[in-house]
Amino acid sequence: MTTALPAQRTVLERFPAGHPRGSWPADEYAAAQRAQGTDARVVMDLTSDQFLVVTDTTAH
């Protein structure tokens, strides 16, 4: 039986959730990262009240 290695998230950038434009700055940053070949996405961290731009990396 084989088991998959757990994925680890790397936070590329943080944006305050209280920004007047909401998640737009985080979405724009993630889109720019994707255009450069990094599989980036935006998630909400409720504990810190921030939008995080993250990428999944596999643990080795």
N, C-alpha and C positions, 0 to 999 in steps of 0.2 A: 504494500500500500504506500502511495506517495502522498505527501502533504504539501500544500502550497505555502510558500513563505509569506508571512504577513506583509501587507503593503504599509509603507511608512509615508506620511505626508510631510512635505517640505513647504513651509510658509515662505512665499516669495515676497509678499508685501502685505501690509495691514492698512485699512482705511476705517476711520471712525463712522459708526452707523448714524451718528447725528449730523453728518454732512448734508448741506442743503440740497444736494443733488442725489442723495440716497446712495444706492449701490453703483451708480453710473461710473464714478472714477475707478472703482474696483473692476467693473465689467470692461471698461476701456483698457485698463492695464492688462487684464487677462487676455483680451483679444490681441493686444500687441505681442504678448508672450507667445500666443498660439501662432501668430504670423511669423515668428522667429523659430518655430518648430518645437516649442515647449508645450506640453499638454497641460495647460493651466485652467483652473476653474475657480469660481467664487463660492465660498461657503460663509455662513454666518456663525460667528462665535458668540453665543448668548452670554457667556460668562464675562467676557471682556467688552461686550457691546461693540464689536468690530466686524467688518467684512474682511475676510482673509482670502487672498489669492494663493491657492495651493496647487501643488503638483504631486502626483503619486509616484513614489520611487520604490523599487523592490529592494528589500533587505538582502544583503549577500552574506 
